[in-house]
Amino acid sequence: MVNGKIVKRLTKTPTTELPALWQGGFFTEWRSAAEVAEEFAKNGYHFRASALSKALARAPFITPKGSGKGLRYIQTYPFEK
């Protein structure tokens, strides 16, 4: 509470930021988790690898392919405005 008002924090997480990459067309090609992390870093976000991999696994609009370090991601369906 600040000056008697409730302040809501806007926490940036991989789960909240992945849709922005998807909307921007980042996942139109197969991408590795390292490429996703690099793209987030360009925007000033430095998420832990474990948090990023969990967010990628849970995202309904991204499809994984492969296993282990060879895991790559692509959009399940294109973003439509």
C-alpha positions in Angstrom: 0.0 0.0 0.0 1.4 3.4 -1.0 -0.3 6.6 0.3 -3.4 4.6 1.2 -3.8 3.1 -2.3 -3.3 -0.5 -3.2 -0.5 -0.9 -5.8 -0.6 -3.9 -8.1 2.8 -5.1 -9.3 3.1 -6.2 -12.9 5.4 -9.2 -12.7 7.1 -10.2 -15.9 7.5 -14.0 -16.3 8.2 -16.2 -19.3 4.5 -17.3 -19.2 3.3 -13.7 -19.5 5.8 -12.7 -22.1 5.7 -15.7 -24.5 2.4 -14.5 -26.1 4.2 -11.3 -27.2 6.8 -13.3 -29.1 4.1 -15.5 -30.7 2.1 -12.4 -31.7 5.2 -10.9 -33.3 5.7 -14.0 -35.5 8.8 -15.3 -33.7 7.6 -18.9 -33.7 6.8 -19.1 -37.4 10.1 -21.1 -37.7 11.4 -23.8 -35.5 13.2 -22.3 -32.5 15.3 -23.7 -29.7 15.0 -22.6 -26.0 18.3 -20.9 -26.3 17.0 -18.8 -29.2 13.9 -17.9 -27.2 16.1 -16.9 -24.2 18.3 -14.8 -26.6 15.2 -13.0 -28.0 14.0 -12.3 -24.4 17.4 -10.9 -23.5 17.2 -8.5 -26.5 14.1 -7.1 -24.8 15.8 -6.9 -21.4 14.3 -10.1 -19.8 16.7 -12.6 -18.3 14.6 -15.6 -17.2 16.0 -18.8 -15.6 16.2 -21.7 -18.0 13.9 -23.8 -15.9 11.2 -21.2 -15.8 11.5 -20.7 -19.6 11.3 -24.4 -20.4 8.2 -24.8 -18.2 6.5 -21.9 -19.9 7.3 -23.3 -23.3 6.0 -26.7 -22.3 2.7 -25.2 -21.0 2.0 -22.7 -23.8 -1.0 -24.0 -25.8 0.0 -22.1 -28.9 3.5 -23.7 -29.2 4.3 -27.2 -30.3 7.5 -29.0 -29.2 9.5 -31.4 -31.3 12.5 -33.5 -30.4 13.9 -34.3 -26.9 16.6 -33.2 -24.6 18.8 -30.4 -25.8 17.5 -30.9 -29.3 14.0 -29.8 -28.4 12.6 -27.1 -30.7 9.4 -25.1 -30.8 7.0 -23.8 -33.4 3.6 -22.2 -33.3 0.6 -24.5 -33.1 -1.5 -22.0 -35.0 -0.7 -18.5 -36.4 -1.7 -15.4 -34.5 -4.6 -13.6 -36.1 -5.3 -9.9 -35.4 
